Amino acid sequence: MDYFIIVVTTAAGLYFHWWLFRRIRQWSDRDLALSLADGNEHKRQYMLEQLARARAQGVRRKELPAWLEQAAEQYPRGDA
């Protein structure tokens, strides 16, 4: 019974660590996208859409900052 408790506790701890790691990465990616919006509400929505698009296209995390910066530069200037 002791081994069962150890295995369950270890598995739960590893899962929680993995889950927390993933959430922190999502939050930092979202913060990066929002920081490129320069406080413009329309551009904020645009950047969140671009972040979702980058995830759907499978953009690697290493390439994400440059990809988002390029997307921010393509934002239509008329709405800014």
DSSP file (Angstrom, degrees, kcal/mol; ACC not computed):
  #  RESIDUE AA STRUCTURE BP1 BP2  ACC     N-H-->O    O-->H-N    N-H-->O    O-->H-N    TCO  KAPPA ALPHA  PHI   PSI    X-CA   Y-CA   Z-CA
    1    1 A M     >        0   0    0      0, 0.0     4,-1.9     0, 0.0     5,-0.2   0.000 360.0 360.0 360.0 -35.0    0.0    0.0    0.0
    2    2 A D  H  >  +     0   0    0      1,-0.2     4,-2.1     2,-0.2     5,-0.2   0.905 360.0  51.0 -62.6 -40.6    2.9    2.4    0.7
    3    3 A Y  H  > S+     0   0    0      1,-0.2     4,-2.7     2,-0.2    -1,-0.2   0.874 106.6  54.8 -65.6 -36.4    4.2    2.0   -2.8
    4    4 A F  H  > S+     0   0    0      2,-0.2     4,-2.7     1,-0.2     5,-0.2   0.920 108.4  48.1 -61.5 -44.2    0.8    2.8   -4.3
    5    5 A I  H  X S+     0   0    0     -4,-1.9     4,-2.6     2,-0.2     5,-0.2   0.906 112.6  48.9 -63.4 -42.3    0.7    6.0   -2.3
    6    6 A I  H  X S+     0   0    0     -4,-2.1     4,-2.5     2,-0.2    -2,-0.2   0.924 113.0  46.9 -64.2 -44.5    4.2    7.0   -3.4
    7    7 A V  H  X S+     0   0    0     -4,-2.7     4,-2.6     2,-0.2     5,-0.2   0.930 114.7  46.0 -64.3 -46.0    3.4    6.2   -7.1
    8    8 A V  H  X S+     0   0    0     -4,-2.7     4,-2.5     2,-0.2    -2,-0.2   0.920 114.6  47.4 -64.1 -44.1    0.1    8.1   -7.0
    9    9 A T  H  X S+     0   0    0     -4,-2.6     4,-2.3    -5,-0.2    -2,-0.2   0.908 113.8  47.5 -64.7 -42.1    1.7   11.1   -5.3
   10   10 A T  H  X S+     0   0    0     -4,-2.5     4,-2.6    -5,-0.2     5,-0.2   0.921 112.6  48.8 -65.1 -44.4    4.7   11.2   -7.6
   11   11 A A  H  X S+     0   0    0     -4,-2.6     4,-2.4     1,-0.2    -2,-0.2   0.913 112.2  48.7 -62.8 -42.5    2.4   10.9  -10.7
   12   12 A A  H  X S+     0   0    0     -4,-2.5     4,-2.5    -5,-0.2    -1,-0.2   0.904 111.9  49.7 -64.4 -40.5    0.2   13.7   -9.5
   13   13 A G  H  X S+     0   0    0     -4,-2.3     4,-2.3     2,-0.2    -2,-0.2   0.909 111.8  47.5 -64.5 -42.7    3.2   15.9   -8.7
   14   14 A L  H  X S+     0   0    0     -4,-2.6     4,-2.4     2,-0.2    -2,-0.2   0.908 112.4  49.4 -65.7 -41.5    4.7   15.3  -12.2
   15   15 A Y  H  X S+     0   0    0     -4,-2.4     4,-2.8    -5,-0.2    -2,-0.2   0.934 111.4  48.9 -62.8 -45.2    1.4   16.0  -13.9
   16   16 A F  H  X S+     0   0    0     -4,-2.5     4,-2.8     1,-0.2     5,-0.2   0.906 110.9  50.8 -62.0 -40.9    0.9   19.2  -11.9
   17   17 A H  H  X S+     0   0    0     -4,-2.3     4,-2.3     2,-0.2    -1,-0.2   0.926 112.4  46.4 -61.5 -45.3    4.4   20.3  -12.8
   18   18 A W  H  X S+     0   0    0     -4,-2.4     4,-2.3     2,-0.2    -2,-0.2   0.923 113.6  48.8 -61.6 -45.5    3.8   19.7  -16.5
   19   19 A W  H  X S+     0   0    0     -4,-2.8     4,-2.3     1,-0.2    -2,-0.2   0.920 112.6  47.2 -62.1 -45.3    0.5   21.5  -16.4
   20   20 A L  H  X S+     0   0    0     -4,-2.8     4,-2.4     2,-0.2    -1,-0.2   0.894 110.6  52.7 -64.8 -41.0    1.9   24.5  -14.6
   21   21 A F  H  X S+     0   0    0     -4,-2.3     4,-2.0    -5,-0.2    -1,-0.2   0.927 110.4  47.7 -59.4 -46.4    4.9   24.7  -17.0
   22   22 A R  H  X S+     0   0    0     -4,-2.3     4,-2.3     1,-0.2    -2,-0.2   0.914 111.5  50.3 -62.3 -43.8    2.5   24.7  -20.0
   23   23 A R  H  X S+     0   0    0     -4,-2.3     4,-2.7     1,-0.2    -2,-0.2   0.908 109.3  50.7 -62.2 -43.0    0.3   27.4  -18.4
   24   24 A I  H  X S+     0   0    0     -4,-2.4     4,-2.4     1,-0.2    -1,-0.2   0.899 110.1  50.4 -63.8 -39.7    3.2   29.6  -17.7
   25   25 A R  H  X S+     0   0    0     -4,-2.0     4,-2.2     2,-0.2    -1,-0.2   0.914 111.3  48.6 -63.2 -42.1    4.4   29.2  -21.3
   26   26 A Q  H  X S+     0   0    0     -4,-2.3     4,-2.4     1,-0.2    -2,-0.2   0.916 111.8  49.5 -62.9 -43.5    0.9   30.1  -22.6
   27   27 A W  H  X S+     0   0    0     -4,-2.7     4,-2.6     1,-0.2    -2,-0.2   0.908 111.3  48.3 -63.4 -41.7    0.8   33.2  -20.4
   28   28 A S  H  X S+     0   0    0     -4,-2.4     4,-2.1     2,-0.2    -1,-0.2   0.888 111.5  50.0 -68.7 -36.9    4.2   34.4  -21.5
   29   29 A D  H  X S+     0   0    0     -4,-2.2     4,-2.3     2,-0.2    -2,-0.2   0.918 112.3  48.0 -63.6 -42.5    3.3   33.9  -25.2
   30   30 A R  H  X S+     0   0    0     -4,-2.4     4,-2.6     1,-0.2    -2,-0.2   0.915 110.7  51.0 -64.4 -43.3    0.0   35.9  -24.6
   31   31 A D  H  X S+     0   0    0     -4,-2.6     4,-2.1     1,-0.2    -1,-0.2   0.884 109.1  52.0 -61.9 -38.4    1.9   38.6  -22.8
   32   32 A L  H  X S+     0   0    0     -4,-2.1     4,-1.1     2,-0.2    -2,-0.2   0.940 110.7  47.0 -62.4 -46.8    4.4   38.9  -25.7
   33   33 A A  H  < S+     0   0    0     -4,-2.3     3,-0.4     1,-0.2     4,-0.2   0.911 114.1  47.3 -62.4 -42.3    1.5   39.2  -28.2
   34   34 A L  H ><>S+     0   0    0     -4,-2.6     3,-1.3     1,-0.2     5,-0.5   0.820 104.7  60.0 -71.1 -29.9   -0.2   41.8  -26.1
   35   35 A S  H ><5S+     0   0    0     -4,-2.1     3,-0.7     1,-0.3    -1,-0.2   0.800 101.2  55.6 -67.6 -26.1    3.0   43.8  -25.5
   36   36 A L  T 3<5S+     0   0    0     -4,-1.1    -1,-0.3    -3,-0.4    -2,-0.2   0.521  91.1  75.3 -81.8  -4.5    3.2   44.3  -29.3
   37   37 A A  T X 5S-     0   0    0     -3,-1.3     3,-1.8    -4,-0.2    -1,-0.2   0.610  89.1-142.8 -83.9 -12.0   -0.2   45.8  -29.4
   38   38 A D  T < 5 -     0   0    0     -3,-0.7    -3,-0.1    -4,-0.3     3,-0.1   0.799  62.9 -62.2  56.5  32.8    0.9   49.1  -27.9
   39   39 A G  T 3 <S+     0   0    0     -5,-0.5     2,-0.5     1,-0.2    -1,-0.3   0.451  97.9 137.5  77.7  -0.9   -2.2   49.6  -25.9
   40   40 A N    <>  -     0   0    0     -3,-1.8     4,-2.3     1,-0.2    -1,-0.2  -0.707  47.3-149.9 -82.5 121.2   -4.5   49.7  -29.0
   41   41 A E  H  > S+     0   0    0     -2,-0.5     4,-1.8     1,-0.2    -1,-0.2   0.882  95.9  47.3 -62.3 -41.0   -7.6   47.7  -28.2
   42   42 A H  H  > S+     0   0    0      1,-0.2     4,-2.1     2,-0.2    -1,-0.2   0.896 113.0  48.9 -66.8 -39.3   -8.2   46.7  -31.9
   43   43 A K  H  > S+     0   0    0      2,-0.2     4,-2.9     1,-0.2    -2,-0.2   0.836 105.7  58.8 -70.6 -31.1   -4.6   45.7  -32.3
   44   44 A R  H  X S+     0   0    0     -4,-2.3     4,-2.2     2,-0.2    -1,-0.2   0.947 108.7  44.4 -59.3 -47.9   -4.7   43.7  -29.0
   45   45 A Q  H  X S+     0   0    0     -4,-1.8     4,-2.1     1,-0.2    -2,-0.2   0.907 113.1  51.6 -63.2 -41.9   -7.5   41.6  -30.6
   46   46 A Y  H  X S+     0   0    0     -4,-2.1     4,-2.2     1,-0.2    -2,-0.2   0.915 109.8  49.1 -59.8 -44.7   -5.6   41.3  -33.8
   47   47 A M  H  X S+     0   0    0     -4,-2.9     4,-2.2     1,-0.2    -1,-0.2   0.864 109.1  51.8 -68.1 -35.3   -2.4   40.1  -32.0
   48   48 A L  H  X S+     0   0    0     -4,-2.2     4,-2.0     2,-0.2    -1,-0.2   0.881 110.1  49.9 -66.8 -36.3   -4.4   37.5  -30.0
   49   49 A E  H  X S+     0   0    0     -4,-2.1     4,-2.2     2,-0.2    -2,-0.2   0.893 110.1  50.5 -65.4 -39.3   -5.8   36.2  -33.3
   50   50 A Q  H  X S+     0   0    0     -4,-2.2     4,-2.6     2,-0.2    -2,-0.2   0.870 108.0  52.9 -67.0 -36.1   -2.2   36.1  -34.8
   51   51 A L  H  X S+     0   0    0     -4,-2.2     4,-2.2     2,-0.2    -1,-0.2   0.919 110.0  47.6 -63.6 -43.2   -1.1   34.2  -31.7
   52   52 A A  H  X S+     0   0    0     -4,-2.0     4,-2.2     1,-0.2    -2,-0.2   0.889 111.9  50.9 -63.9 -38.5   -3.8   31.6  -32.3
   53   53 A R  H  X S+     0   0    0     -4,-2.2     4,-2.1     2,-0.2    -2,-0.2   0.901 108.3  51.6 -65.2 -40.8   -2.9   31.5  -36.0
   54   54 A A  H  X>S+     0   0    0     -4,-2.6     5,-2.6     1,-0.2     4,-0.7   0.906 110.7  48.3 -63.1 -41.4    0.8   30.9  -35.1
   55   55 A R  H ><5S+     0   0    0     -4,-2.2     3,-0.6     1,-0.2    -1,-0.2   0.902 111.1  50.4 -65.0 -40.4   -0.2   28.0  -32.8
   56   56 A A  H 3<5S+     0   0    0     -4,-2.2    -2,-0.2     1,-0.2    -1,-0.2   0.854 111.0  49.1 -66.7 -34.0   -2.4   26.5  -35.5
   57   57 A Q  H 3<5S-     0   0    0     -4,-2.1    -1,-0.2    -5,-0.1    -2,-0.2   0.575 114.7-118.3 -81.4  -9.2    0.4   26.8  -38.0
   58   58 A G  T <<5 -     0   0    0     -4,-0.7    -3,-0.2    -3,-0.6     2,-0.2   0.830  42.1-178.2  77.4  32.2    2.8   25.1  -35.6
   59   59 A V      < -     0   0    0     -5,-2.6    -1,-0.2    -6,-0.1     5,-0.1  -0.471  31.6-114.3 -64.4 130.6    5.2   28.0  -35.3
   60   60 A R    >>  -     0   0    0     -2,-0.2     4,-1.0     1,-0.1     3,-0.8  -0.324  16.4-120.2 -68.0 150.0    8.0   26.9  -33.0
   61   61 A R  T 34 S+     0   0    0      1,-0.3     3,-0.5     2,-0.2    -1,-0.1   0.848 113.7  57.2 -59.4 -36.1    8.4   28.7  -29.7
   62   62 A K  T 34 S+     0   0    0      1,-0.2     4,-0.3     2,-0.1    -1,-0.3   0.831 112.7  40.5 -64.3 -32.8   11.9   29.8  -30.6
   63   63 A E  T <> S+     0   0    0     -3,-0.8     4,-2.2     1,-0.2    -1,-0.2   0.523  91.6  92.2 -93.1  -7.7   10.6   31.5  -33.8
   64   64 A L  H  X S+     0   0    0     -4,-1.0     4,-2.9    -3,-0.5     5,-0.3   0.892  79.9  53.5 -61.1 -45.9    7.4   33.0  -32.2
   65   65 A P  H  > S+     0   0    0      0, 0.0     4,-2.3     0, 0.0    -1,-0.2   0.933 113.7  42.9 -56.6 -45.9    8.8   36.4  -31.1
   66   66 A A  H  > S+     0   0    0     -4,-0.3     4,-2.2     2,-0.2    -2,-0.2   0.897 114.1  52.1 -65.7 -39.1   10.0   37.2  -34.7
   67   67 A W  H  X S+     0   0    0     -4,-2.2     4,-2.0     1,-0.2    -1,-0.2   0.916 111.8  45.5 -63.0 -43.7    6.8   35.8  -36.2
   68   68 A L  H  X S+     0   0    0     -4,-2.9     4,-2.4     2,-0.2    -1,-0.2   0.872 110.4  53.7 -69.2 -36.6    4.6   38.0  -33.9
   69   69 A E  H  X S+     0   0    0     -4,-2.3     4,-1.8    -5,-0.3    -1,-0.2   0.910 109.4  48.7 -63.0 -40.6    6.7   41.1  -34.6
   70   70 A Q  H  X S+     0   0    0     -4,-2.2     4,-1.1     1,-0.2    -2,-0.2   0.903 111.1  50.1 -65.1 -40.2    6.3   40.5  -38.3
   71   71 A A  H  < S+     0   0    0     -4,-2.0     4,-0.3     1,-0.2    -2,-0.2   0.876 108.5  53.0 -65.1 -37.1    2.5   40.1  -37.8
   72   72 A A  H >< S+     0   0    0     -4,-2.4     3,-1.0     1,-0.2    -1,-0.2   0.864 106.2  53.1 -66.2 -35.8    2.5   43.4  -35.7
   73   73 A E  H 3< S+     0   0    0     -4,-1.8    -1,-0.2     1,-0.2    -2,-0.2   0.781 104.8  56.3 -69.1 -26.0    4.2   45.2  -38.6
   74   74 A Q  T 3< S+     0   0    0     -4,-1.1    -1,-0.2    -3,-0.2    -2,-0.2   0.468  78.1 120.8 -85.5  -1.5    1.5   44.0  -41.0
   75   75 A Y  S <  S-     0   0    0     -3,-1.0     2,-0.1    -4,-0.3     5,-0.1  -0.431  79.2-101.4 -62.5 132.5   -1.3   45.5  -38.9
   76   76 A P    >   -     0   0    0      0, 0.0     3,-1.0     0, 0.0     4,-0.3  -0.357  25.4-148.7 -59.9 125.7   -3.2   48.0  -40.9
   77   77 A R  G >  S+     0   0    0      1,-0.2     3,-1.0     2,-0.2    -2,-0.1   0.745  88.9  71.3 -68.1 -24.8   -2.1   51.5  -40.0
   78   78 A G  G 3  S+     0   0    0      1,-0.2    -1,-0.2     2,-0.1    -3,-0.0   0.781  98.4  48.2 -64.6 -27.6   -5.5   53.0  -40.7
   79   79 A D  G <         0   0    0     -3,-1.0    -1,-0.2     1,-0.2   -37,-0.2   0.525 360.0 360.0 -90.0  -6.3   -7.1   51.4  -37.6
   80   80 A A    <         0   0    0     -3,-1.0    -1,-0.2    -4,-0.3    -2,-0.1   0.482 360.0 360.0 -78.5 360.0   -4.3   52.5  -35.3
